Structures are given as C-alpha cells and as structure tokens.
Amino acid sequence: MSPAAFHREFQVAADHPCLPGHFPGSPLVPGVMLLEQVALALRAWRGERLARVQDAKFVGPLLPGQHAQVTLTEMHGRVRFEIRHEGELLARGTVEGAS
C-alpha cells in the first residue's frame, strides 16, 4: 500500500522548448507542463499512469527556472494534487490513475 501523501520537487529549465510561445517576452510555464509533473509524480508514487484529470485550477504562475513541489494525497479513492512554489499555491485539482 502506498503512503497517504507523496511529494516531488521539480523545475522547468529556462531554455525548455515550450516557453518561447508561452508568452513571448514574458514566459510562464504552461499548465500542461504542470500536469505533466502531476503525471510523473503519480507514476513515481503508485506506478500508475495519469488516466483522467477530473478538475484542475491554475491560480498562480510558475516562472522558468523556479523550483516547485507537487504533492499528491489520497482522498476517497481519488488523488488530489497541489503544486506550490515557496509555499504559494500555483495549481490544485483531482486526477485518476490507471495501471
């Protein structure tokens, strides 16, 4: 059985190829890149792939090169996620995994 919570640190490099178009002159890490980190954390925690994003809310920006943390928690058979940078909430939601 997996532990009740899982944490994973990550950073998107300032030269990542997705950044120049999101947004030119003032790049932000796209939400899809944040969800990729959720998928990687789910794989590391439970060996599952991300099957479905039930809901996701992006409430703050992550800048290229900044460190952030994904936290996954089990809640009523679903997985809740939060992404934070220096304690500030950037994104939250619920996902489902599959083998």
C-alpha positions in Angstrom: 0.0 0.0 0.0 1.3 3.5 -0.8 1.8 6.2 1.8 -1.0 8.7 2.3 0.9 11.5 0.6 3.7 11.9 -1.9 6.0 14.9 -2.7 8.1 15.6 -5.7 10.3 18.6 -6.4 10.7 19.8 -10.0 12.0 22.7 -12.1 11.3 23.6 -15.7 14.5 24.8 -17.4 14.5 28.4 -18.7 15.5 27.0 -22.2 12.7 24.5 -22.4 11.3 24.5 -26.0 7.7 25.2 -24.9 8.5 28.5 -23.3 9.1 30.9 -26.2 5.5 30.8 -27.3 4.0 30.9 -23.8 4.3 34.0 -23.7 6.8 35.8 -25.9 8.9 38.2 -23.9 7.4 37.1 -20.6 7.4 33.3 -20.4 5.3 31.3 -18.0 5.4 27.5 -17.5 2.2 26.2 -19.3 -0.4 24.4 -17.3 0.1 21.3 -19.4 3.7 21.2 -18.2 2.4 21.4 -14.6 0.1 18.5 -15.3 3.0 16.5 -16.7 4.7 16.9 -13.3 1.5 15.5 -11.7 1.6 12.5 -14.1 5.3 11.9 -13.3 4.6 12.1 -9.6 1.7 9.6 -9.9 4.0 7.2 -11.8 6.7 7.5 -9.1 4.3 7.1 -6.2 2.0 4.4 -7.4 3.4 3.1 -10.7 0.2 4.4 -12.4 -0.3 6.5 -15.5 -2.5 9.6 -15.5 -5.8 8.4 -16.9 -8.0 11.4 -16.3 -7.9 14.9 -15.0 -11.2 15.4 -13.2 -10.6 19.0 -12.4 -7.7 21.4 -12.3 -7.4 25.0 -11.3 -4.3 27.2 -12.0 -4.2 30.0 -9.5 -0.6 31.4 -9.8 2.2 31.4 -12.3 5.4 29.4 -12.3 8.3 31.1 -14.0 11.0 29.2 -15.9 13.8 28.1 -13.6 11.8 28.3 -10.4 11.6 25.3 -8.1 8.2 23.9 -7.3 6.7 20.9 -5.4 3.9 18.6 -6.4 2.0 17.0 -3.5 -0.3 14.1 -4.1 -2.8 12.8 -1.5 -5.3 10.0 -1.4 -8.9 11.2 -0.9 -11.9 8.9 -1.2 -10.3 6.7 -3.9 -9.1 9.7 -5.9 -5.8 11.6 -6.0 -5.8 15.3 -5.1 -2.8 17.3 -6.2 -1.3 20.7 -5.2 1.6 22.4 -6.8 3.4 25.1 -4.8 6.3 27.4 -5.2 7.8 28.6 -1.9 4.6 27.7 -0.1 2.4 29.7 -2.6 -0.3 27.6 -4.2 0.0 27.5 -8.0 -2.4 24.8 -9.0 -4.7 22.2 -7.5 -7.1 19.5 -8.7 -8.1 15.9 -8.8 -6.8 13.1 -11.1 -7.4 9.4 -11.6 -4.7 6.9 -12.3 -4.7 3.6 -14.1 -2.3 0.7 -14.3 
